[in-house]
Amino acid sequence: MRETTISEEQQVKVAATDNPVHKLILERWSARSFSDRPIEQPEIDTIFEAASWAPSSMNEQPWMYIYATKGTPTFDKMAETLMPGNQPWAKNASVLIASLARKNHANNGMANKYNWYDVGSANQNLLLQAASVGILGHVMGGFHRDKAEALLQLPDEIELVCLIALGYPAPADDLEEPFRSRELTPRNRNPLSAFVFQNNLK
């Protein structure tokens, strides 16, 4: 498997952590500038294979994906459902993905309260697998839901969680503002002390 190759410009996006973290997590970030290099079908298949191995409640595996590659009519229609904050750059991605969730448990028809959580786990597997071969992804909630759902023709038992853009990274200079500045802004996270608490119950 190829190692991730990160340009000098992209080093600004490698996470600076207080504790040792796996390089895939350090190097995965939500890119906006994508090159015109296509993602080959075997790589796409491997990315979705990784998604399938995420944990899920009762092993329901409630995730589903519909994807389109750049240059196809479906890709163009998916891009048109994006809001102005996403459309200018996401249209340059190699692949657009609709991440979907089955609403109900298959074994009893009851509502699956953890379906979006499980789909999120699958999406993270997808993004990390992509990052391992130098492909970056950007998860998007900024889309016109009515337009996207009409395009995808989803049955009632399936709901649209998010859209994902995938592609090989390109220089930030390929972007217009304000996207260029965002591409070059270092990543940051809250310190552990802000959200991790040890509670010794008695």
Backbone hydrogen bonds, N-H to C=O, Kabsch-Sander energy under -0.5 kcal/mol:
donor,donor_aa,acceptor,acceptor_aa,energy
6,I,4,T,-0.5
11,Q,7,S,-0.8
11,Q,8,E,-0.7
12,V,9,E,-0.9
13,K,10,Q,-2.1
14,V,11,Q,-1.5
15,A,26,L,-2.3
17,T,15,A,-0.7
25,I,22,H,-0.9
26,L,22,H,-1.9
27,E,23,K,-2.3
28,R,24,L,-1.1
29,W,27,E,-0.5
31,A,29,W,-1.5
34,F,32,R,-0.7
35,S,168,Y,-3.1
40,E,38,P,-0.6
43,E,40,E,-0.6
44,I,40,E,-2.0
45,D,41,Q,-2.8
46,T,42,P,-2.0
47,I,43,E,-2.2
48,F,44,I,-2.1
49,E,45,D,-2.2
50,A,46,T,-2.2
51,A,47,I,-1.6
52,S,48,F,-1.7
53,W,49,E,-0.6
53,W,50,A,-1.2
54,A,51,A,-1.5
59,N,56,S,-2.1
60,E,57,S,-2.0
64,M,100,L,-1.7
66,I,98,A,-1.8
68,A,96,L,-2.3
70,K,94,S,-2.6
72,T,69,T,-1.4
76,D,72,T,-1.8
77,K,73,P,-2.2
78,M,74,T,-2.6
79,A,75,F,-2.6
80,E,76,D,-1.5
81,T,77,K,-0.6
81,T,78,M,-1.1
82,L,79,A,-1.4
83,M,142,G,-2.1
86,N,83,M,-2.4
87,Q,83,M,-2.5
89,W,86,N,-0.8
90,A,86,N,-2.7
91,K,87,Q,-1.4
92,N,89,W,-1.8
93,A,90,A,-1.7
94,S,166,L,-2.0
95,V,166,L,-1.9
96,L,68,A,-2.4
97,I,164,I,-2.8
98,A,66,I,-3.4
99,S,97,I,-0.6
99,S,162,C,-2.8
100,L,64,M,-3.0
100,L,98,A,-0.6
101,A,159,E,-2.5
102,R,62,P,-2.4
103,K,157,E,-2.7
105,H,110,M,-3.4
109,G,105,H,-1.8
112,N,103,K,-3.0
113,K,111,A,-0.9
115,N,112,N,-1.2
118,D,114,Y,-2.6
119,V,115,N,-2.4
120,G,116,W,-2.3
121,S,117,Y,-1.7
122,A,118,D,-2.1
123,N,119,V,-2.6
124,Q,120,G,-2.0
125,N,121,S,-2.1
126,L,122,A,-2.3
127,L,123,N,-2.5
128,L,124,Q,-2.5
129,Q,125,N,-2.5
130,A,126,L,-2.2
131,A,127,L,-2.4
132,S,128,L,-1.6
133,V,130,A,-1.6
134,G,131,A,-1.7
135,I,130,A,-2.5
136,L,167,G,-2.7
138,H,165,A,-2.2
140,M,163,L,-3.7
143,F,141,G,-1.6
144,H,81,T,-3.6
145,R,143,F,-1.0
148,A,144,H,-2.7
149,E,145,R,-3.0
150,A,146,D,-2.0
151,L,147,K,-2.2
152,L,148,A,-2.4
153,Q,149,E,-1.3
154,L,149,E,-1.0
158,I,155,P,-1.9
159,E,101,A,-2.7
161,V,99,S,-2.8
161,V,159,E,-0.5
162,C,99,S,-1.3
163,L,140,M,-2.3
164,I,97,I,-2.6
165,A,138,H,-2.3
166,L,95,V,-2.6
167,G,136,L,-2.1
168,Y,37,R,-0.5
170,A,33,S,-2.0
174,D,171,P,-1.8
175,L,172,A,-2.2
179,F,176,E,-0.8
180,R,176,E,-1.4
182,R,178,P,-1.6
183,E,179,F,-2.1
184,L,180,R,-1.2
185,T,181,S,-0.6
185,T,182,R,-0.7
187,R,12,V,-0.6
194,A,191,P,-2.1
195,F,192,L,-1.7
196,V,192,L,-2.6
199,N,197,F,-0.5
200,N,198,Q,-0.5
201,L,199,N,-1.2
